[in-house]
Amino acid sequence: MKKVLTLVIGAMLLIATGAEAITPKQVERIDQLKKEVVQLFREGKFEQAAPLLNEVLAIDPFDKTAARYRSLARQQAMEPFCKDAADAFQNEDYAKAIETWDKLLKMNPEDRRFASLIDTTKSLITDKTTNEMYSHAEKFIQEGDYKSAINELEKILAVRPYDRRASSLLNNAKSNVVDVRTKKLYDQAEAYLKEKQYDRAIEEWKKILDIDDSQEAASRYIASAVREKMGSLYIDAKQAYERGDYNAARDHYNRIIADNPTDLDVKTMIARLDDVIKVAQRIDEKSPAGDMMRKAIALYISVDGNRKASMAGAWYAAQLHQSSLTTAIKDFLERKYASNLSTMEGPVGDMNIIDQYLFAALNHIYDGRYDLSIQECSIIIELQPDNILAWKRLGSAYYAIGKKDKARETWEKALKVAPDDTELKQFIRQIK
């Protein structure tokens, strides 16, 4: 892990600052300091690297890359203590966890993250109770007992009225509460579907919509059944927009919607393809930037695509190669995601967006904001499925919130990408 990390750091740190007020001699000194920092990072001597980075910033206070990696050096120096605290927390030795975080707070009195972790741990009883209610609610939803799920989720919202997760699950549970009049029709449709009698199943769902046209689930079931009937056409459409042929994808989806006008997802994708075609009818460029543009647009077109990964992909494409097309794609998605940009960290300085989000993911773990770390790592993996460092940090974030099965599953997926990674094997052994 350190080897991969330091190679990335080395590539970033060896970039000259280019500040106009700096003399050639100072630029030479900065380059030398950065080379020494690279070597210290390779040797795991993070504490010794910090003062060198301080010297770089004393010469050029606007060197954002050095500033970020100075923070990283400090974090790496604190990592053994943080690991001890996390292990204590996972073993429910809360007193030891609090004691370790208190030591870190004394070592770094300006860093208030540890105070937050201490407060969070002290309020564990409340959080444990809430987590139990979440577990119950999710179990009820899986079993189809939506009324019981609603009861549990309303209890959570009584204590935490602005809890987005609880609100989202509650809306989902309520949308699945089926009227007695339609239950038999749903059951009959499901029976037909199991027998692959798609047309008869569709007729039952249409009867439901005649009774209650707000039953969005019935519309989606109809769309799903037609999707199975027309499976190859759906596959062709998806493959077309993933390879950057947006006219062909739209033609395929228009054929689908002619036979299946209830498919709300396809209607959405046709509208998005119409917008994309105004910017680029196809993207054929065979390069890392071209691949990233196609990935960004594909995530935008897909109804369940990761919006933040789409925007990050466009930024990364523009960083990889500045052109009229990468700029147009970036500007297009920035307009489409205008309401989401305030919740994202845009490109900073000369650090590429992948390294930037890897750094942010680690930072969020130290902050105890594991949800944000999961979000950042998921964005990276969407764009670079073989990024082992992102997989490792994603698993670590899941582990930190007690989702050990999810952590193991994440690390096992990573091991398929890097079967010889000894650190991943160690993580998996420790969790079993």
Summary of the structure (lengths in Angstrom):
residues: 432
radius of gyration: 25.7
end to end distance: 21.0
largest distance: 82.4
contacts: 1329
relative contact order: 0.06
helix: 78%
strand: 0%
